[in-house]
Amino acid sequence: MSDVEQAQMPSTDDPRAEFRRLMGLFTTGVCVVAVETENAGIAAMTVNSLVSVSLEPRLVCWSLQNAASQFDIYNAAQRFSISILGEGQADLARRYAGRGDTLLQSGDFAKSAQGLPVISGALGHLECCRWSEFLAGDHTMIFGEVIGLSDLAGSSPAAVASVAPLAFFDGQFCAIQSS
Ligand SMILES: Cc1cc2nc3c(=O)[nH]c(=O)nc-3n(C[C@H](O)[C@H](O)[C@H](O)COP(=O)(O)O)c2cc1C
């Protein structure tokens, strides 16, 4: 068998499952996107689709399932926060991957400088103004311009070395060991 054949993924009848499994091999960080809802409540969702897009202006993007029960809330939000989770926050990530806002715990959140709900104890927070959106298949890409940011460790290299991210690989939460 050639190296190329050996490298092929086992095929399935479902190309979506195959694509999903392969993309699961691409390790990502884990974030929580949070918005303030009309009645001053909070909606929050675990996502791993965060992309850093542009430096000038500072843009990020994440993708929102069109079928999500709270699609309208996130799609309409003019401002949102993104909290980058640390390795001890897998339970929190699981909670905000649950359906809708049924598992929302207000004690998980603090207010950012811009007044947005952010996850307490996360590695870092981005505060964003909606910049644009783009329908892409069964997801909508939500672009945000960064209007504020804060990080737990600050700019000290020693402090940064002491924190570890929560990662997502092959459908599981995991920690990344630094060398
Ligand atoms: C690690 C992880 C990453 C996720 N990333 C995304 C994402 O990027 N975009 C998204 O719309 N949903 C994502 N989800 C799913 C949402 O967290 C949540 O489960 C879903 O929006 C709930 O939809 P529902 O209220 O319709 O059940 C992710 C879930 C997990 C566990």
The ligand as a MOL file (V3000), in Angstrom:
LIG
                    3D

  0  0  0     0  0            999 V3000
M  V30 BEGIN CTAB
M  V30 COUNTS 31 33 0 0 0
M  V30 BEGIN ATOM
M  V30 1 C -16.4210 22.3890 21.1850 0
M  V30 2 C -17.6820 22.9220 20.5830 0
M  V30 3 C -17.6120 23.8890 19.5970 0
M  V30 4 C -18.7670 24.4260 19.0230 0
M  V30 5 N -18.6290 25.3770 18.0520 0
M  V30 6 C -19.7420 25.9180 17.5110 0
M  V30 7 C -19.6150 26.9470 16.5390 0
M  V30 8 O -18.5230 27.3550 16.1650 0
M  V30 9 N -20.7590 27.4740 16.0370 0
M  V30 10 C -22.0010 27.0490 16.4420 0
M  V30 11 O -23.0090 27.5690 15.9370 0
M  V30 12 N -22.1460 26.0680 17.3690 0
M  V30 13 C -21.0460 25.5050 17.9180 0
M  V30 14 N -21.1720 24.5400 18.8650 0
M  V30 15 C -22.5340 24.1470 19.2970 0
M  V30 16 C -23.0810 25.1750 20.3070 0
M  V30 17 O -22.2490 25.2860 21.4370 0
M  V30 18 C -24.4710 24.7310 20.8600 0
M  V30 19 O -24.4090 23.3980 21.2000 0
M  V30 20 C -25.5470 24.8910 19.8880 0
M  V30 21 O -25.5900 26.1560 19.3000 0
M  V30 22 C -26.8760 24.7240 20.6340 0
M  V30 23 O -27.8670 24.8320 19.6470 0
M  V30 24 P -29.3680 24.5660 20.0430 0
M  V30 25 O -29.7470 25.5800 21.1100 0
M  V30 26 O -30.1090 24.7220 18.7570 0
M  V30 27 O -29.4370 23.1430 20.5720 0
M  V30 28 C -20.0420 23.9720 19.4510 0
M  V30 29 C -20.1180 22.9990 20.4560 0
M  V30 30 C -18.9600 22.4830 21.0110 0
M  V30 31 C -19.0640 21.4480 22.1090 0
M  V30 END ATOM
M  V30 BEGIN BOND
M  V30 1 1 1 2
M  V30 2 1 2 3
M  V30 3 2 2 30
M  V30 4 2 3 4
M  V30 5 1 4 5
M  V30 6 1 4 28
M  V30 7 2 5 6
M  V30 8 1 6 7
M  V30 9 1 6 13
M  V30 10 2 7 8
M  V30 11 1 7 9
M  V30 12 1 9 10
M  V30 13 2 10 11
M  V30 14 1 10 12
M  V30 15 2 12 13
M  V30 16 1 13 14
M  V30 17 1 14 15
M  V30 18 1 14 28
M  V30 19 1 15 16
M  V30 20 1 16 17
M  V30 21 1 16 18
M  V30 22 1 18 19
M  V30 23 1 18 20
M  V30 24 1 20 21
M  V30 25 1 20 22
M  V30 26 1 22 23
M  V30 27 1 23 24
M  V30 28 2 24 25
M  V30 29 1 24 26
M  V30 30 1 24 27
M  V30 31 2 28 29
M  V30 32 1 29 30
M  V30 33 1 30 31
M  V30 END BOND
M  V30 END CTAB
M  END
